[in-house]
Amino acid sequence: MSIYGDYIKSVIRTVPDWPQPGVNFRDITPLLQNSAAFRKLIDSFVHRYQEMAADRWWRLPPSSICRTWAVPGVSKRRATTSSLSVPLPRTSDPMSNNRYHKHFTVSWDQLHRDVRELSHRLVERDFKGIVAITRGGLIPAALIARELNVRLIDTVCIKSYDHMDQGGLDVLKGVEHDGEGWLLVDDLVDTGKTARKVRELLPNAHFVTVYAKPEGKPLVDQYLTEVAQDCWIQFPWDMGVAYVEPLVDQAKR
């Protein structure tokens, strides 16, 4: 299940005891009507298989493990469903030897969409300014500042990650207030180690993150999407564009 799994399931309506007692019917009509939820469903498909070359899908033998997806279609007269069989990728996961067993790649476009959706939930509030937790909170804070027309931006600078390993906390820069009336922004709350420290520095700030994991989410006031605890998020600023060899040249090797 993708990081949007719980959100997508929450949009699907359950009709109990239909068409017979003891059966719960899952009505996906609200999902099809909700543009944000449907977009996340499509993103989940894309990100699940984005690292799998298209030609591999069709070269795998019939015995390969596949998952069949039901793809709904709606017409004026009836709802129809067709199936799409997609082989599950067989990849060696470099994260399998530590606490991260899956990963999710966030593109610049998706990050922008997610931050704007988070901003919609904040638009009715008035803030003196925004405090970004560096470095992950810098870009989300800038986007939120634009959407909420906030001009005063400060930073709390804390070092806690060394690539994918969390180490000791090092507070490089703090602020001289308790956060009253301020919006505190980070990209992700993970184990809550950094969040607890920031809460000590700004106990009265309204703390938001774009993504949140189960261990850390109780420490924030709002977040957009919950992420599995063992999921490593690849943010766009940690990646670069690289040349990809054409398929015909790959096949020659």
Order of alpha helices (4+ residues) and beta strands (2+ residues): alpha-beta-beta-alpha-alpha-alpha-beta-beta-beta-alpha-beta-alpha-beta-beta-beta-alpha-beta-beta-beta-alpha
